[in-house]
Amino acid sequence: MAKATATAFMQVRRGPQSWDYLHVFLGFALAIEGEIIQMFELGLPWNLLIYVTIGVLTWYLFRHDA
């Protein structure tokens, strides 16, 4: 029997306007995360540490060179 093989390659290129929208959404996401972390009423070093950690993770997910 013959074995069927197929390959596909797809690449999406975004224009500069769509990157501007992604930066706006990143700002909204960071603001919402900051408000949620503030609701937990942790002490100063903990809430700042958690916000920086979650902010870096969010930035990593939104970066456009991935």
Secondary structure, 3 states (H helix, E strand, C coil): CCCCCCCCCCCCCCCHHHHHHHHHHHHHHHHHHHHHHHHCCCCHHHHHHHHHHHHHHHHHHHCCCC
